[in-house]
Amino acid sequence: MNATRFAIALLLLNLVTTATAAVMQTTYQIEPGGQYEYKPSPWVGIPGGVPSQYELDFGIGGTFVYELDTTAETARLLNLNLFLTGNEAIQAAPPDFTPVTADRVETYLANQLFVEDFIGGLFHLKSSTVPGLKLTDSLTGNITIAGGFDMTPVDGHGMRFQFSAVAIPEPTGIVLFAAAAFCIVRRRR
């Protein structure tokens, strides 16, 4: 088998294995500028919160695995490794069960199942339990998570997200591409 055919075979093998998978998992990195807002009940604020005790704003970053099931048209976030910036004193000594730490936000997002919302150029999903929480998959390695809920007008709490993430290239795809490129270059010599 000559080098060009071998290179093409490697690339096709990579494409076929990723295209036929019903459940795809991709690791994503949250881009700078991601935001998370927590609003405690209007009757029970969190003293020292910034910008106020009734609204705590955080920066959000980190990585997670995005699992897309193309058969069921659902998605989940797995293996979350998040960090929050802002309101550090409250993160260090958080009120019980309040999602103001990275661990608690990870648990919240990991418990969401995103289901198909509508399709139109992008793949739109919504949380099956929180109607205002949306996930948009551009199908090009970028996803956006936006929205949440705000029950503060009726004595509840609120959580809102606004962040984008980009896919981290898979090492196997890079290795296969490098092997194919090496074979083509070597063949030309």
Salt bridges, closest charged atoms under 4 A:
GLU67 OE1 - ARG76 NH2 2.99
ASP117 OD2 - LYS134 NZ 2.90
ASP150 OD2 - LYS39 NZ 3.07
